[in-house]
């Protein structure tokens, strides 16, 4: 399995020197890719009674495409993965252009992780429909791949129209790999049909075990005429708490389930600052190395 780590944005904050130190340490420790998330707007709980999500208006979430342009410059050996860009709240052609640029500056080491999102406040603020996001998502994936592989195209879909146009420069990878992060059954099943890989955020619908989820995923892949061995799977190991033995057990379970990649998360356990997170990455690397 390829080993990555999540950028602990909330604990490092807006100090880009600390971000530089973190990703360069990742690179030196032998991690192969860095993972980051996407939120454009955070809801202020004072204006949304009953808000229960941890992501709010003061939560630090850097814009992923800009962030990855910076990381590609200071840690050029690292691969880059978004987990996940909330695709239906963004303009498809613009994402295609931004992703192509990231792929170029990273020399073809970018994977675009996508999801359909959960935050109605963001969709409202970005003037996009929340209710049809699943239906639009599939068309968006189709258009992204066309924009990355055709110099000029005409596309007439239900939600998108492109007339004799294209993006330039085009990416190194044609097309850029698209991975899908999902929890709901319909979204996971969609991933097995249209994605290059799956980012399990929890067992399907938050029920059962990951072994049961992967059994269903493999069944859906076979139904779609796809070989499960060629479909990427990247779960997460939470190293913010627990012991090295706990982390090793999670990795071994996922290796047995056929995961192709895995990434380490260090947020949520009280670590503060880049140095503390780097030390935890060092501890995790010692026990998770192949």
Phi and psi in degrees as GROMACS dihedral restraints (atoms count N, CA, C in turn):
[ dihedral_restraints ]
;  ai    aj    ak    al  type     phi  dphi    fc
    3     4     5     6     1   -76.6    20    10
    4     5     6     7     1   141.8    20    10
    6     7     8     9     1  -114.2    20    10
    7     8     9    10     1   125.6    20    10
    9    10    11    12     1  -125.1    20    10
   10    11    12    13     1  -175.4    20    10
   12    13    14    15     1  -148.7    20    10
   13    14    15    16     1   149.9    20    10
   15    16    17    18     1   -86.6    20    10
   16    17    18    19     1   133.4    20    10
   18    19    20    21     1   -69.5    20    10
   19    20    21    22     1   118.5    20    10
   21    22    23    24     1   -81.1    20    10
   22    23    24    25     1    74.4    20    10
   24    25    26    27     1   -57.2    20    10
   25    26    27    28     1   -43.7    20    10
   27    28    29    30     1   -65.2    20    10
   28    29    30    31     1   -27.3    20    10
   30    31    32    33     1   -93.1    20    10
   31    32    33    34     1   -22.6    20    10
   33    34    35    36     1   -93.0    20    10
   34    35    36    37     1   -37.9    20    10
   36    37    38    39     1    81.9    20    10
   37    38    39    40     1  -144.3    20    10
   39    40    41    42     1  -101.7    20    10
   40    41    42    43     1    10.8    20    10
   42    43    44    45     1   -84.3    20    10
   43    44    45    46     1   104.2    20    10
   45    46    47    48     1   -73.2    20    10
   46    47    48    49     1   -19.2    20    10
   48    49    50    51     1   -65.1    20    10
   49    50    51    52     1   -38.0    20    10
   51    52    53    54     1   -68.7    20    10
   52    53    54    55     1   -39.1    20    10
   54    55    56    57     1   -61.9    20    10
   55    56    57    58     1   -43.0    20    10
   57    58    59    60     1   -59.1    20    10
   58    59    60    61     1   -46.8    20    10
   60    61    62    63     1   -61.6    20    10
   61    62    63    64     1   -39.8    20    10
   63    64    65    66     1   -65.2    20    10
   64    65    66    67     1   -50.7    20    10
   66    67    68    69     1   -71.5    20    10
   67    68    69    70     1   -32.0    20    10
   69    70    71    72     1   -68.5    20    10
   70    71    72    73     1   -36.3    20    10
   72    73    74    75     1   -65.6    20    10
   73    74    75    76     1   -41.4    20    10
   75    76    77    78     1   -53.3    20    10
   76    77    78    79     1   -49.7    20    10
   78    79    80    81     1   -60.1    20    10
   79    80    81    82     1   -45.6    20    10
   81    82    83    84     1   -66.2    20    10
   82    83    84    85     1   -31.7    20    10
   84    85    86    87     1   -79.0    20    10
   85    86    87    88     1    -8.1    20    10
   87    88    89    90     1    95.5    20    10
   88    89    90    91     1     8.6    20    10
   90    91    92    93     1   -67.8    20    10
   91    92    93    94     1   146.1    20    10
   93    94    95    96     1  -101.4    20    10
   94    95    96    97     1   -19.0    20    10
   96    97    98    99     1  -156.0    20    10
   97    98    99   100     1   156.1    20    10
   99   100   101   102     1  -111.9    20    10
  100   101   102   103     1   144.3    20    10
  102   103   104   105     1  -119.9    20    10
  103   104   105   106     1   137.2    20    10
  105   106   107   108     1  -142.3    20    10
  106   107   108   109     1   167.9    20    10
  108   109   110   111     1  -111.0    20    10
  109   110   111   112     1  -172.6    20    10
  111   112   113   114     1  -145.8    20    10
  112   113   114   115     1   122.9    20    10
  114   115   116   117     1  -147.8    20    10
  115   116   117   118     1   132.6    20    10
  117   118   119   120     1   -89.4    20    10
  118   119   120   121     1   -44.3    20    10
  120   121   122   123     1  -123.7    20    10
  121   122   123   124     1   142.8    20    10
  123   124   125   126     1  -112.2    20    10
  124   125   126   127     1   137.3    20    10
  126   127   128   129     1   -78.0    20    10
  127   128   129   130     1   138.7    20    10
  129   130   131   132     1   -85.9    20    10
  130   131   132   133     1   113.3    20    10
  132   133   134   135     1   -56.4    20    10
  133   134   135   136     1   -26.4    20    10
  135   136   137   138     1   -63.0    20    10
  136   137   138   139     1   -26.7    20    10
  138   139   140   141     1  -100.7    20    10
  139   140   141   142     1     3.1    20    10
  141   142   143   144     1  -136.8    20    10
  142   143   144   145     1    79.4    20    10
  144   145   146   147     1   -54.1    20    10
  145   146   147   148     1   136.0    20    10
  147   148   149   150     1    86.6    20    10
  148   149   150   151     1     3.8    20    10
  150   151   152   153     1   -60.5    20    10
  151   152   153   154     1   128.7    20    10
  153   154   155   156     1  -122.8    20    10
  154   155   156   157     1    -2.1    20    10
  156   157   158   159     1   -81.8    20    10
  157   158   159   160     1   147.0    20    10
  159   160   161   162     1   -72.3    20    10
  160   161   162   163     1   -23.8    20    10
  162   163   164   165     1   -81.1    20    10
  163   164   165   166     1   116.4    20    10
  165   166   167   168     1  -130.8    20    10
  166   167   168   169     1  -172.9    20    10
  168   169   170   171     1   -66.9    20    10
  169   170   171   172     1   -19.5    20    10
  171   172   173   174     1   -97.8    20    10
  172   173   174   175     1    -1.4    20    10
  174   175   176   177     1   -70.6    20    10
  175   176   177   178     1   129.1    20    10
  177   178   179   180     1   -79.3    20    10
  178   179   180   181     1   116.6    20    10
  180   181   182   183     1  -137.3    20    10
  181   182   183   184     1   107.8    20    10
  183   184   185   186     1   -72.4    20    10
  184   185   186   187     1   150.5    20    10
  186   187   188   189     1   -65.3    20    10
  187   188   189   190     1   121.4    20    10
  189   190   191   192     1   -66.6    20    10
  190   191   192   193     1   -37.0    20    10
  192   193   194   195     1   -70.6    20    10
  193   194   195   196     1   -41.7    20    10
  195   196   197   198     1   -63.6    20    10
  196   197   198   199     1   -45.6    20    10
  198   199   200   201     1   -58.1    20    10
  199   200   201   202     1   -44.3    20    10
  201   202   203   204     1   -69.6    20    10
  202   203   204   205     1   -30.0    20    10
  204   205   206   207     1   -61.0    20    10
  205   206   207   208     1   -40.6    20    10
  207   208   209   210     1   -67.2    20    10
  208   209   210   211     1   -48.0    20    10
  210   211   212   213     1   -62.3    20    10
  211   212   213   214     1   -38.5    20    10
  213   214   215   216     1   -60.6    20    10
  214   215   216   217     1   -29.5    20    10
  216   217   218   219     1   -79.3    20    10
  217   218   219   220     1   -33.4    20    10
  219   220   221   222     1   -99.1    20    10
  220   221   222   223     1   -17.4    20    10
  222   223   224   225     1  -139.1    20    10
  223   224   225   226     1    70.6    20    10
  225   226   227   228     1   -69.3    20    10
  226   227   228   229     1    -9.4    20    10
  228   229   230   231     1   -87.6    20    10
  229   230   231   232     1   -14.2    20    10
  231   232   233   234     1   -78.7    20    10
  232   233   234   235     1   139.0    20    10
  234   235   236   237     1   -76.2    20    10
  235   236   237   238     1   165.8    20    10
  237   238   239   240     1  -131.4    20    10
  238   239   240   241     1   133.2    20    10
  240   241   242   243     1  -138.8    20    10
  241   242   243   244     1   128.4    20    10
  243   244   245   246     1   -90.2    20    10
  244   245   246   247     1   133.0    20    10
  246   247   248   249     1  -140.2    20    10
  247   248   249   250     1    78.9    20    10
  249   250   251   252     1  -137.4    20    10
  250   251   252   253     1   156.8    20    10
  252   253   254   255     1   -74.1    20    10
  253   254   255   256     1   131.1    20    10
  255   256   257   258     1   -84.0    20    10
  256   257   258   259     1    92.5    20    10
  258   259   260   261     1   -65.1    20    10
  259   260   261   262     1   -44.4    20    10
  261   262   263   264     1   -68.3    20    10
  262   263   264   265     1   -11.3    20    10
  264   265   266   267     1   -95.0    20    10
  265   266   267   268     1     3.0    20    10
  267   268   269   270     1  -118.4    20    10
  268   269   270   271     1   154.8    20    10
  270   271   272   273     1   -75.2    20    10
  271   272   273   274     1   130.3    20    10
  273   274   275   276     1   -64.5    20    10
  274   275   276   277     1   -47.7    20    10
  276   277   278   279     1   -64.0    20    10
  277   278   279   280     1   -36.2    20    10
  279   280   281   282     1   -67.1    20    10
  280   281   282   283     1   -41.9    20    10
  282   283   284   285     1   -62.0    20    10
  283   284   285   286     1   -41.0    20    10
  285   286   287   288     1   -57.8    20    10
  286   287   288   289     1   -43.7    20    10
  288   289   290   291     1   -66.1    20    10
  289   290   291   292     1   -47.0    20    10
  291   292   293   294     1   -62.9    20    10
  292   293   294   295     1   -44.1    20    10
  294   295   296   297     1   -64.6    20    10
  295   296   297   298     1   -39.2    20    10
  297   298   299   300     1   -60.8    20    10
  298   299   300   301     1   -41.8    20    10
  300   301   302   303     1   -63.8    20    10
  301   302   303   304     1   -43.1    20    10
  303   304   305   306     1   -62.6    20    10
  304   305   306   307     1   -39.7    20    10
  306   307   308   309     1   -64.3    20    10
  307   308   309   310     1   -37.3    20    10
  309   310   311   312     1   -67.6    20    10
  310   311   312   313     1   -49.0    20    10
  312   313   314   315     1   -70.0    20    10
  313   314   315   316     1   -20.6    20    10
  315   316   317   318     1   -97.6    20    10
  316   317   318   319     1     7.7    20    10
  318   319   320   321     1    57.9    20    10
  319   320   321   322     1    42.2    20    10
  321   322   323   324     1    78.4    20    10
  322   323   324   325     1    28.7    20    10
  324   325   326   327     1  -111.9    20    10
  325   326   327   328     1    30.0    20    10
  327   328   329   330     1  -109.2    20    10
  328   329   330   331     1   134.0    20    10
  330   331   332   333     1  -118.6    20    10
  331   332   333   334     1   131.1    20    10
  333   334   335   336     1   -95.1    20    10
  334   335   336   337     1   102.4    20    10
  336   337   338   339     1   -85.0    20    10
  337   338   339   340     1   129.7    20    10
  339   340   341   342     1  -125.0    20    10
  340   341   342   343     1   154.2    20    10
  342   343   344   345     1  -148.9    20    10
  343   344   345   346     1   170.8    20    10
  345   346   347   348     1   -94.8    20    10
  346   347   348   349     1   -11.2    20    10
  348   349   350   351     1    85.4    20    10
  349   350   351   352     1   165.3    20    10
  351   352   353   354     1  -136.2    20    10
  352   353   354   355     1   -10.5    20    10
  354   355   356   357     1   -96.3    20    10
  355   356   357   358     1   100.5    20    10
  357   358   359   360     1   -61.1    20    10
  358   359   360   361     1   -30.2    20    10
  360   361   362   363     1   -62.1    20    10
  361   362   363   364     1   -41.0    20    10
  363   364   365   366     1   -65.3    20    10
  364   365   366   367     1   -45.8    20    10
  366   367   368   369     1   -60.0    20    10
  367   368   369   370     1   -41.7    20    10
  369   370   371   372     1   -61.7    20    10
  370   371   372   373     1   -47.7    20    10
  372   373   374   375     1   -66.7    20    10
  373   374   375   376     1   -26.7    20    10
  375   376   377   378     1   -96.5    20    10
  376   377   378   379     1     6.3    20    10
  378   379   380   381     1    59.7    20    10
  379   380   381   382     1    42.7    20    10
  381   382   383   384     1  -124.5    20    10
  382   383   384   385     1   152.6    20    10
  384   385   386   387     1   -77.3    20    10
  385   386   387   388     1   130.9    20    10
  387   388   389   390     1   -83.2    20    10
  388   389   390   391     1   -32.4    20    10
  390   391   392   393     1   -74.4    20    10
  391   392   393   394     1   -26.2    20    10
  393   394   395   396     1  -109.9    20    10
  394   395   396   397     1    19.5    20    10
  396   397   398   399     1   -62.9    20    10
  397   398   399   400     1   -35.1    20    10
  399   400   401   402     1   -65.9    20    10
  400   401   402   403     1   -42.0    20    10
  402   403   404   405     1   -67.4    20    10
  403   404   405   406     1   -40.5    20    10
  405   406   407   408     1   -68.9    20    10
  406   407   408   409     1   -31.9    20    10
  408   409   410   411     1   -56.5    20    10
  409   410   411   412     1   -46.4    20    10
  411   412   413   414     1   -62.4    20    10
  412   413   414   415     1   -41.3    20    10
  414   415   416   417     1   -66.8    20    10
  415   416   417   418     1   -35.8    20    10
  417   418   419   420     1   -61.5    20    10
  418   419   420   421     1   -43.3    20    10
  420   421   422   423     1   -61.5    20    10
  421   422   423   424     1   -42.7    20    10
  423   424   425   426     1   -60.5    20    10
  424   425   426   427     1   -46.5    20    10
  426   427   428   429     1   -68.0    20    10
  427   428   429   430     1   -39.5    20    10
  429   430   431   432     1   -54.5    20    10
  430   431   432   433     1   -48.8    20    10
  432   433   434   435     1   -64.6    20    10
  433   434   435   436     1   -36.7    20    10
  435   436   437   438     1   -66.4    20    10
  436   437   438   439     1   -41.7    20    10
  438   439   440   441     1   -66.0    20    10
  439   440   441   442     1   -28.3    20    10
  441   442   443   444     1   -84.0    20    10
  442   443   444   445     1   -12.6    20    10
  444   445   446   447     1  -122.9    20    10
  445   446   447   448     1   -12.2    20    10
  447   448   449   450     1  -119.6    20    10
  448   449   450   451     1   128.6    20    10
  450   451   452   453     1   -65.4    20    10
  451   452   453   454     1   -36.3    20    10
  453   454   455   456     1  -142.6    20    10
  454   455   456   457     1   136.3    20    10
  456   457   458   459     1  -145.6    20    10
  457   458   459   460     1   159.3    20    10
  459   460   461   462     1  -122.0    20    10
  460   461   462   463     1   125.7    20    10
  462   463   464   465     1  -132.2    20    10
  463   464   465   466     1   125.6    20    10
  465   466   467   468     1  -127.3    20    10
  466   467   468   469     1    96.1    20    10
  468   469   470   471     1  -108.7    20    10
  469   470   471   472     1  -172.8    20    10
  471   472   473   474     1   -71.4    20    10
  472   473   474   475     1   -30.9    20    10
  474   475   476   477     1  -120.0    20    10
  475   476   477   478     1   -10.4    20    10
  477   478   479   480     1  -134.4    20    10
  478   479   480   481     1   143.6    20    10
  480   481   482   483     1  -134.5    20    10
  481   482   483   484     1   124.6    20    10
  483   484   485   486     1  -128.1    20    10
  484   485   486   487     1   128.2    20    10
  486   487   488   489     1  -118.5    20    10
  487   488   489   490     1   110.2    20    10
  489   490   491   492     1    45.0    20    10
  490   491   492   493     1    61.9    20    10
  492   493   494   495     1  -146.8    20    10
  493   494   495   496     1   166.7    20    10
  495   496   497   498     1  -165.6    20    10
  496   497   498   499     1   174.0    20    10
  498   499   500   501     1  -104.6    20    10
  499   500   501   502     1   148.6    20    10
  501   502   503   504     1  -151.0    20    10
  502   503   504   505     1   131.0    20    10
  504   505   506   507     1   -77.7    20    10
  505   506   507   508     1   155.5    20    10
  507   508   509   510     1   -88.6    20    10
  508   509   510   511     1   160.9    20    10
  510   511   512   513     1   -70.4    20    10
  511   512   513   514     1   165.3    20    10
  513   514   515   516     1   -65.4    20    10
  514   515   516   517     1   -47.0    20    10
  516   517   518   519     1   -87.1    20    10
  517   518   519   520     1   125.1    20    10
  519   520   521   522     1  -127.2    20    10
  520   521   522   523     1    88.5    20    10
  522   523   524   525     1   -98.1    20    10
  523   524   525   526     1   165.1    20    10
  525   526   527   528     1   -64.8    20    10
  526   527   528   529     1   136.2    20    10
  528   529   530   531     1   -62.9    20    10
  529   530   531   532     1   134.6    20    10
  531   532   533   534     1  -110.3    20    10
  532   533   534   535     1   121.9    20    10
  534   535   536   537     1  -112.2    20    10
  535   536   537   538     1   149.3    20    10
  537   538   539   540     1  -121.1    20    10
  538   539   540   541     1   128.2    20    10
  540   541   542   543     1   -97.5    20    10
  541   542   543   544     1   128.9    20    10
  543   544   545   546     1  -157.8    20    10
  544   545   546   547     1   157.1    20    10
  546   547   548   549     1  -126.1    20    10
  547   548   549   550     1   -43.4    20    10
  549   550   551   552     1   -64.5    20    10
  550   551   552   553     1   145.2    20    10
  552   553   554   555     1   -54.5    20    10
  553   554   555   556     1   -47.0    20    10
  555   556   557   558     1   -61.7    20    10
  556   557   558   559     1   -38.7    20    10
  558   559   560   561     1   -71.3    20    10
  559   560   561   562     1   -38.6    20    10
  561   562   563   564     1   -67.0    20    10
  562   563   564   565     1   -42.8    20    10
  564   565   566   567     1   -62.7    20    10
  565   566   567   568     1   -39.0    20    10
  567   568   569   570     1   -60.4    20    10
  568   569   570   571     1   -41.0    20    10
  570   571   572   573     1   -59.2    20    10
  571   572   573   574     1   -38.8    20    10
  573   574   575   576     1   -68.4    20    10
  574   575   576   577     1   -19.5    20    10
  576   577   578   579     1   -89.3    20    10
  577   578   579   580     1   -39.1    20    10
  579   580   581   582     1  -119.1    20    10
  580   581   582   583     1   -10.4    20    10
  582   583   584   585     1  -100.8    20    10
  583   584   585   586     1   164.0    20    10
  585   586   587   588     1   -89.3    20    10
  586   587   588   589     1   -16.9    20    10
  588   589   590   591     1  -164.4    20    10
  589   590   591   592     1   168.5    20    10
  591   592   593   594     1  -126.5    20    10
  592   593   594   595     1   134.3    20    10
  594   595   596   597     1  -111.7    20    10
  595   596   597   598     1    94.0    20    10
  597   598   599   600     1   -69.1    20    10
  598   599   600   601     1   118.5    20    10
  600   601   602   603     1   -90.9    20    10
  601   602   603   604     1   -24.2    20    10
  603   604   605   606     1  -169.8    20    10
  604   605   606   607     1   169.8    20    10
  606   607   608   609     1   -56.2    20    10
  607   608   609   610     1   156.3    20    10
  609   610   611   612     1   -53.6    20    10
  610   611   612   613     1   128.0    20    10
  612   613   614   615     1    56.9    20    10
  613   614   615   616     1    19.5    20    10
  615   616   617   618     1    70.8    20    10
  616   617   618   619     1    20.2    20    10
  618   619   620   621     1  -123.8    20    10
  619   620   621   622     1   152.5    20    10
  621   622   623   624     1    73.9    20    10
  622   623   624   625     1  -155.8    20    10
  624   625   626   627     1  -115.4    20    10
  625   626   627   628     1   165.0    20    10
  627   628   629   630     1   -67.0    20    10
  628   629   630   631     1   -30.6    20    10
  630   631   632   633     1   -61.9    20    10
  631   632   633   634     1   -41.9    20    10
  633   634   635   636     1   -66.7    20    10
  634   635   636   637     1   -39.6    20    10
  636   637   638   639     1   -60.7    20    10
  637   638   639   640     1   -46.3    20    10
  639   640   641   642     1   -69.1    20    10
  640   641   642   643     1   -29.6    20    10
  642   643   644   645     1   -62.7    20    10
  643   644   645   646     1   -42.7    20    10
  645   646   647   648     1   -67.9    20    10
  646   647   648   649     1   -41.0    20    10
  648   649   650   651     1   -59.1    20    10
  649   650   651   652     1   -45.9    20    10
  651   652   653   654     1   -64.2    20    10
  652   653   654   655     1   -36.6    20    10
  654   655   656   657     1   -64.6    20    10
  655   656   657   658     1   -43.3    20    10
  657   658   659   660     1   -66.1    20    10
  658   659   660   661     1   -36.7    20    10
  660   661   662   663     1   -62.5    20    10
  661   662   663   664     1   -44.1    20    10
  663   664   665   666     1   -65.3    20    10
  664   665   666   667     1   -38.1    20    10
  666   667   668   669     1   -60.2    20    10
  667   668   669   670     1   -34.4    20    10
  669   670   671   672     1   -84.3    20    10
  670   671   672   673     1     3.6    20    10
  672   673   674   675     1    75.2    20    10
  673   674   675   676     1    28.0    20    10
  675   676   677   678     1  -113.2    20    10
  676   677   678   679     1   150.7    20    10
  678   679   680   681     1   -89.1    20    10
  679   680   681   682     1   116.1    20    10
  681   682   683   684     1   -55.8    20    10
  682   683   684   685     1   -28.0    20    10
  684   685   686   687     1   -70.4    20    10
  685   686   687   688     1   -16.3    20    10
  687   688   689   690     1  -102.6    20    10
  688   689   690   691     1     4.1    20    10
  690   691   692   693     1  -102.1    20    10
  691   692   693   694     1   123.7    20    10
  693   694   695   696     1   -74.2    20    10
  694   695   696   697     1   145.5    20    10
  696   697   698   699     1  -136.9    20    10
  697   698   699   700     1   124.6    20    10
  699   700   701   702     1  -130.6    20    10
  700   701   702   703     1   100.4    20    10
  702   703   704   705     1   -88.5    20    10
  703   704   705   706     1  -172.9    20    10
  705   706   707   708     1  -126.4    20    10
  706   707   708   709     1   141.6    20    10
  708   709   710   711     1  -111.9    20    10
  709   710   711   712     1   125.0    20    10
  711   712   713   714     1   -86.6    20    10
  712   713   714   715     1   104.1    20    10
  714   715   716   717     1  -102.1    20    10
  715   716   717   718     1    15.9    20    10
  717   718   719   720     1   -74.7    20    10
  718   719   720   721     1   -25.7    20    10
  720   721   722   723     1  -136.6    20    10
  721   722   723   724     1  -179.2    20    10
  723   724   725   726     1    80.7    20    10
  724   725   726   727     1  -169.8    20    10
  726   727   728   729     1  -117.0    20    10
  727   728   729   730     1   164.4    20    10
  729   730   731   732     1   -54.1    20    10
  730   731   732   733     1   -35.9    20    10
  732   733   734   735     1   -64.8    20    10
  733   734   735   736     1   -37.2    20    10
  735   736   737   738     1   -62.4    20    10
  736   737   738   739     1   -44.1    20    10
  738   739   740   741     1   -65.9    20    10
  739   740   741   742     1   -41.8    20    10
  741   742   743   744     1   -62.7    20    10
  742   743   744   745     1   -38.6    20    10
  744   745   746   747     1   -62.6    20    10
  745   746   747   748     1   -42.3    20    10
  747   748   749   750     1   -62.0    20    10
  748   749   750   751     1   -44.7    20    10
  750   751   752   753     1   -62.8    20    10
  751   752   753   754     1   -43.3    20    10
  753   754   755   756     1   -66.0    20    10
  754   755   756   757     1   -36.3    20    10
  756   757   758   759     1   -62.8    20    10
  757   758   759   760     1   -43.4    20    10
  759   760   761   762     1   -71.8    20    10
  760   761   762   763     1   -33.5    20    10
  762   763   764   765     1   -62.2    20    10
  763   764   765   766     1   -40.2    20    10
  765   766   767   768     1   -66.2    20    10
  766   767   768   769     1   -28.2    20    10
  768   769   770   771     1   -84.9    20    10
  769   770   771   772     1    -1.8    20    10
  771   772   773   774     1    91.4    20    10
  772   773   774   775     1    18.7    20    10
  774   775   776   777     1   -62.5    20    10
  775   776   777   778     1   140.7    20    10
  777   778   779   780     1   -92.9    20    10
  778   779   780   781     1   -27.2    20    10
  780   781   782   783     1  -139.1    20    10
  781   782   783   784     1   162.7    20    10
  783   784   785   786     1  -153.4    20    10
  784   785   786   787     1   149.3    20    10
  786   787   788   789     1  -130.2    20    10
  787   788   789   790     1   150.9    20    10
  789   790   791   792     1   -96.2    20    10
  790   791   792   793     1   132.9    20    10
  792   793   794   795     1  -113.5    20    10
  793   794   795   796     1   136.9    20    10
  795   796   797   798     1  -121.3    20    10
  796   797   798   799     1     0.4    20    10
  798   799   800   801     1   -82.9    20    10
  799   800   801   802     1   154.1    20    10
  801   802   803   804     1   100.7    20    10
  802   803   804   805     1    -5.0    20    10
  804   805   806   807     1  -110.2    20    10
  805   806   807   808     1    12.1    20    10
  807   808   809   810     1    94.5    20    10
  808   809   810   811     1     2.0    20    10
  810   811   812   813     1   -71.5    20    10
  811   812   813   814     1   138.2    20    10
  813   814   815   816     1  -130.1    20    10
  814   815   816   817     1   129.1    20    10
  816   817   818   819     1    90.9    20    10
  817   818   819   820     1   156.5    20    10
  819   820   821   822     1   -61.6    20    10
  820   821   822   823     1   -40.6    20    10
  822   823   824   825     1   -61.5    20    10
  823   824   825   826     1   -41.0    20    10
  825   826   827   828     1   -65.6    20    10
  826   827   828   829     1   -39.8    20    10
  828   829   830   831     1   -70.9    20    10
  829   830   831   832     1   -36.7    20    10
  831   832   833   834     1   -62.4    20    10
  832   833   834   835     1   -42.4    20    10
  834   835   836   837     1   -61.4    20    10
  835   836   837   838     1   -40.0    20    10
  837   838   839   840     1   -67.1    20    10
  838   839   840   841     1   -37.8    20    10
  840   841   842   843     1   -61.0    20    10
  841   842   843   844     1   -39.6    20    10
  843   844   845   846     1   -63.0    20    10
  844   845   846   847     1   -43.6    20    10
  846   847   848   849     1   -64.3    20    10
  847   848   849   850     1   -41.6    20    10
  849   850   851   852     1   -67.5    20    10
  850   851   852   853     1   -40.0    20    10
  852   853   854   855     1   -61.6    20    10
  853   854   855   856     1   -36.4    20    10
  855   856   857   858     1   -62.2    20    10
  856   857   858   859     1   -32.7    20    10
  858   859   860   861     1  -100.6    20    10
  859   860   861   862     1   -16.9    20    10
  861   862   863   864     1  -101.7    20    10
  862   863   864   865     1    -5.2    20    10
  864   865   866   867     1   -59.3    20    10
  865   866   867   868     1   139.2    20    10
